[in-house]
Amino acid sequence: MTESMRIALLGDGGWGTALACLLADNGHRPVLWGAFPEVTEDIRRSRENRKFLPGIPIPEGVGLTNDVAQAVAGAEIVVFTTPVVYMRRVAGLAAPALRGSRAGLLNVAKGIESDTLLRGSEIIAEATGREVALLFGPSHAEEVAHRRPTTVVAAARDADFARTVQGAFMNSRFRVYTSDDVVGVEIGGAVKNVIAIAAGICDGLGFGDNAKAALLTRGLAEIARLGMALGARRETFSGLSGLGDLITTCVSPYGRNLKVGREIGRGKSVEQVLQEIAPMVPEGVWTTRSVCALAARCGVEMPIATAVHDVLFAGKAPLLAAQELMTRDPKAE
């Protein structure tokens, strides 16, 4: 554990809140920024994020603000925790406050922007002109907030900053490894949400363990193919942000993307499911479109991701999509 640091967390959702609590436990001085004053004021009064992380007491050591400049001022690490669909706006708000700052930047949001096909860290880098590290892995906010054992990976091109992140976040219940494969870690964390929707569809259709095991295995192969086409290392996808995150997302009751797929498999429309799950943001829905576009650009075959895309955006029946996957031309593994 490192010496006490001021750490800004931009985004007061469940993950930002859980990390703020973790950092306060570690003796740091976290400041949690939120976009909506009424939510911030409710957290301040109740010391609980009743909207996104109910039932978890927020330590008094966690500061709260709606002013980005105030959050960033004097921070040694700035953590971007908002979903990727909102990342460009938040990065744009933070950029002026970061001019002249020596803070290291850290992205913990998993996704790929639809229009630009940029990963979360690339959006932040574009807005700020700075290198951005990652903290990814199998890490549901609810379990981290309840102090259940969790292991993640800090990825950065700057090895010293990766170790700084490791030291800031790591404790006896939250273990952090380091990596320099930023692309591989981020692709694994983003694309697993697409496979999780497929896993949920399998559940909703009443398929069994055989189908889910095959889906995760072949889904991981798709993730690795795309990642390596973008310059990642194959072994990264056997690690925490690849296989580890994929398993958690595809089996956990906390998995938003799994829930979306499950309800679609049971016959609900995408629009209906998104309305029911709000205000939670299932990143995989928007990432599916981005992943398929990115795969086409790279010439990478991703049949599972394509099937999810056709169900979400082209009106294909989930059972038909599954049947088409099963009856593709025979091939070697």
C-alpha positions in Angstrom: 0.0 0.0 0.0 1.3 3.4 -0.9 1.3 6.7 1.1 -2.0 8.5 1.3 -3.0 10.2 -2.0 -5.7 12.4 -3.2 -7.6 10.4 -5.9 -10.4 11.8 -8.0 -13.1 9.5 -9.3 -15.2 10.9 -12.2 -18.5 9.2 -12.1 -20.6 8.3 -9.0 -22.1 5.0 -10.4 -21.8 1.7 -8.6 -18.2 1.1 -9.7 -16.9 4.6 -8.9 -18.6 4.4 -5.5 -17.1 1.0 -4.7 -13.6 2.1 -5.7 -14.0 5.3 -3.6 -14.8 3.1 -0.6 -11.9 0.8 -1.3 -9.5 3.7 -1.6 -10.8 5.2 1.7 -10.2 1.8 3.3 -6.6 2.0 2.0 -6.1 5.4 3.7 -6.3 7.6 0.6 -8.4 10.7 0.2 -10.9 9.9 -2.6 -13.1 12.5 -4.1 -16.2 11.3 -6.0 -17.5 13.5 -8.7 -21.1 13.2 -10.0 -23.0 14.9 -12.8 -26.2 15.3 -10.9 -26.4 17.5 -7.8 -29.5 15.8 -6.4 -27.7 12.4 -6.4 -24.6 13.9 -4.8 -26.7 15.6 -2.1 -28.6 12.4 -1.4 -25.3 10.6 -1.0 -23.9 13.3 1.2 -27.0 13.1 3.5 -27.4 9.4 3.7 -23.7 8.3 3.2 -25.1 5.7 0.8 -25.4 5.6 -3.0 -29.0 4.5 -2.9 -29.4 4.8 -6.7 -26.4 2.6 -7.9 -25.0 0.8 -4.8 -27.7 0.5 -2.1 -26.9 -0.9 1.3 -23.2 0.1 1.3 -22.1 2.7 3.8 -19.8 5.3 2.3 -17.0 6.3 4.6 -16.8 9.9 5.8 -13.3 10.0 4.2 -14.9 10.0 0.7 -15.4 13.5 -0.6 -18.3 14.5 -2.9 -18.6 17.2 -5.5 -20.3 18.2 -8.7 -17.4 20.4 -9.7 -14.9 18.6 -12.0 -12.2 21.2 -11.4 -12.6 20.8 -7.6 -12.4 17.0 -7.9 -9.3 17.1 -10.0 -7.4 19.8 -8.1 -4.4 18.3 -6.4 -5.2 14.8 -7.4 -2.4 12.4 -8.0 -4.6 9.9 -9.9 -7.8 10.7 -11.8 -10.0 7.7 -12.4 -12.6 7.8 -15.2 -15.5 5.5 -14.1 -18.4 6.7 -16.2 -19.7 4.2 -18.9 -18.0 4.6 -22.3 -21.2 6.0 -23.9 -20.8 9.1 -21.6 -17.0 9.1 -21.6 -16.4 11.7 -24.3 -18.5 14.3 -22.4 -16.8 13.6 -19.1 -13.3 13.6 -20.6 -14.1 16.9 -22.3 -15.2 18.4 -19.0 -12.1 17.1 -17.2 -9.6 18.2 -19.9 -9.3 21.9 -19.0 -8.9 21.0 -15.3 -6.1 18.6 -16.2 -4.0 21.2 -18.0 -0.9 21.6 -16.0 -1.8 18.7 -13.7 0.7 15.9 -13.1 -2.0 13.4 -12.2 -1.9 10.0 -13.8 -5.1 9.0 -15.7 -6.8 5.7 -15.2 -9.8 4.3 -17.1 -12.0 1.6 -15.4 -14.9 1.7 -17.9 -15.2 -1.2 -20.4 -16.5 -0.5 -23.9 -15.9 0.8 -27.4 -17.5 4.0 -28.7 -20.0 3.4 -31.5 -19.1 6.3 -33.9 -15.3 6.4 -33.6 -14.6 2.7 -32.6 -12.3 4.1 -29.9 -11.8 2.3 -26.6 -12.5 4.2 -23.4 -8.8 5.0 -22.8 -8.4 6.3 -26.4 -11.3 8.7 -25.9 -9.7 10.1 -22.7 -6.3 10.3 -24.4 -7.9 12.1 -27.4 -9.5 14.7 -25.1 -6.6 15.2 -22.7 -3.5 14.5 -24.8 -2.3 12.2 -22.1 -1.4 8.5 -21.7 -4.2 6.5 -19.9 -3.8 3.4 -17.8 -6.4 0.7 -17.1 -7.8 -1.2 -14.1 -9.7 -4.1 -15.4 -10.7 -7.7 -14.5 -13.5 -9.8 -12.9 -14.7 -7.2 -10.4 -18.4 -6.6 -9.8 -18.9 -3.4 -7.8 -21.3 -5.2 -5.4 -18.7 -7.8 -4.4 -15.8 -5.2 -4.1 -18.1 -3.0 -1.9 -18.8 -6.0 0.3 -15.1 -6.6 0.6 -15.1 -10.0 -1.0 -11.8 -11.2 -2.5 -11.2 -9.7 -6.0 -8.2 -9.8 -8.3 -7.7 -7.3 -11.2 -4.9 -6.1 -13.5 -3.4 -2.6 -13.8 -2.3 -2.1 -17.4 -0.1 0.8 -18.5 2.7 1.5 -21.0 4.4 3.3 -18.1 5.5 0.5 -15.8 6.1 2.9 -12.9 2.5 4.2 -13.1 1.2 0.6 -13.3 3.0 -0.1 -10.0 1.6 3.2 -8.5 -2.0 2.1 -9.4 -1.2 -1.4 -8.0 0.0 0.1 -4.7 -2.9 2.5 -4.4 -5.7 0.0 -4.9 -4.2 -3.3 -3.5 -5.1 -4.6 -0.1 -5.8 -8.0 1.5 -9.1 -8.3 -0.3 -8.3 -6.6 -3.6 -5.2 -8.0 -5.3 -3.7 -6.1 -8.3 -1.3 -7.5 -10.9 0.4 -5.4 -13.6 0.6 -5.6 -17.4 1.9 -3.5 -20.3 -0.6 -4.9 -22.8 -3.1 -2.0 -22.7 -4.8 -3.0 -26.0 -5.3 -6.7 -24.9 -6.6 -5.8 -21.5 -9.0 -3.3 -22.8 -10.3 -5.4 -25.7 -10.9 -8.3 -23.3 -12.8 -6.1 -20.9 -14.9 -4.6 -23.6 -15.8 -7.5 -25.8 -16.6 -9.9 -23.0 -19.8 -7.9 -22.5 -20.9 -8.9 -26.0 -20.3 -12.6 -25.2 -22.2 -12.1 -22.0 -25.3 -11.1 -23.9 -25.0 -14.3 -25.9 -24.6 -16.3 -22.7 -27.8 -14.7 -21.4 -29.7 -15.5 -24.5 -28.6 -19.2 -24.1 -30.0 -19.1 -20.5 -33.2 -17.5 -21.7 -33.7 -20.1 -24.4 -33.2 -22.8 -21.8 -30.0 -24.2 -23.2 -27.8 -26.0 -20.7 -24.2 -26.1 -19.4 -22.8 -27.7 -22.6 -24.0 -24.7 -24.7 -22.7 -22.1 -22.3 -19.3 -23.8 -22.0 -19.0 -23.9 -25.7 -20.1 -20.3 -26.0 -17.5 -19.0 -23.5 -14.7 -21.0 -25.2 -15.5 -19.9 -28.7 -16.3 -16.4 -27.5 -12.9 -16.2 -25.9 -11.4 -17.2 -29.3 -13.2 -14.4 -31.0 -12.0 -11.9 -28.4 -8.4 -13.0 -28.8 -8.6 -12.9 -32.6 -9.8 -9.3 -32.5 -7.3 -8.3 -29.9 -4.4 -9.8 -31.7 -5.4 -8.1 -34.9 -5.2 -4.8 -33.0 -1.7 -5.6 -31.6 -2.5 -7.4 -28.3 -0.6 -10.4 -27.1 -2.4 -13.8 -27.1 -1.5 -14.7 -23.5 -3.4 -11.6 -22.2 -6.6 -13.3 -23.0 -5.9 -16.2 -20.7 -5.5 -13.7 -17.9 -7.8 -11.7 -15.6 -9.1 -9.3 -18.2 -9.7 -12.1 -20.7 -10.8 -15.4 -19.4 -11.3 -14.2 -15.8 -13.6 -11.3 -16.7 -15.5 -13.4 -19.3 -16.3 -16.1 -16.7 -17.6 -13.6 -14.1 -19.7 -11.7 -16.6 -21.3 -14.8 -18.1 -22.3 -16.5 -14.8 -22.8 -13.7 -12.1 -26.3 -12.7 -10.9 -24.9 -9.1 -10.9 -24.1 -9.2 -14.7 -26.2 -6.5 -16.5 -25.3 -7.8 -19.9 -26.1 -11.4 -19.0 -29.5 -10.2 -17.7 -30.2 -8.3 -21.0 -29.5 -11.4 -23.0 -31.5 -13.7 -20.7 -34.6 -11.5 -21.0 -34.2 -11.3 -24.8 -33.9 -15.0 -24.9 -37.2 -15.3 -23.0 -38.9 -13.2 -25.6 -38.7 -9.6 -24.5 -37.7 -6.8 -26.9 -34.3 -5.0 -26.6 -36.2 -1.8 -25.9 -38.3 -3.3 -23.2 -35.3 -4.8 -21.4 -33.3 -1.6 -21.5 -36.2 0.3 -20.0 -36.5 -2.3 -17.2 -32.8 -2.3 -16.4 -32.4 1.6 -16.3 -30.7 3.5 -14.9 -28.0 0.7 -15.1 -26.1 0.8 -18.4 -25.4 -2.5 -20.1 -22.3 -1.6 -22.0 -22.5 -4.7 -24.2 -25.5 -3.5 -26.2 -23.7 -0.6 -27.7 -20.3 -2.3 -27.8 -21.8 -5.1 -29.9 -22.3 -2.6 -32.8 -18.8 -1.2 -32.3 -17.2 -4.7 -32.1 -18.8 -5.9 -35.3 -17.7 -2.7 -37.1 -14.2 -3.1 -35.7 -14.0 -6.7 -36.7 -15.1 -5.8 -40.3 -12.4 -3.1 -40.4 -9.7 -5.6 -39.3 -11.0 -8.5 -41.4 -11.6 -10.7 -38.3 -14.4 -13.3 -38.2 -16.6 -13.0 -35.1 -19.7 -15.2 -35.7 -21.0 -15.0 -32.1 -20.7 -11.2 -31.9 -22.4 -11.0 -35.4 -25.2 -13.2 -34.2 -25.7 -11.0 -31.1 -25.7 -7.9 -33.4 -28.4 -9.5 -35.6 -30.6 -10.2 -32.6 -30.2 -6.7 -31.1 -30.3 -4.6 -34.2 -31.7 -6.6 -37.1 -34.7 -8.3 -35.4 -33.4 -11.8 -35.8 -35.1 -14.4 -33.5 -32.7 -15.6 -30.8 -33.4 -19.3 -31.5 -32.7 -18.8 -35.2 -29.4 -17.1 -34.5 -28.4 -20.0 -32.3 -29.4 -22.5 -34.9 -27.4 -20.7 -37.6 -24.3 -20.7 -35.3 -24.6 -24.5 -34.8 -25.0 -25.3 -38.5 -22.1 -23.2 -39.8 -19.7 -25.1 -42.1 -17.6 -27.7 -40.3 -14.1 -26.7 -39.4 -11.1 -27.6 -37.2 -10.8 -26.0 -33.8 
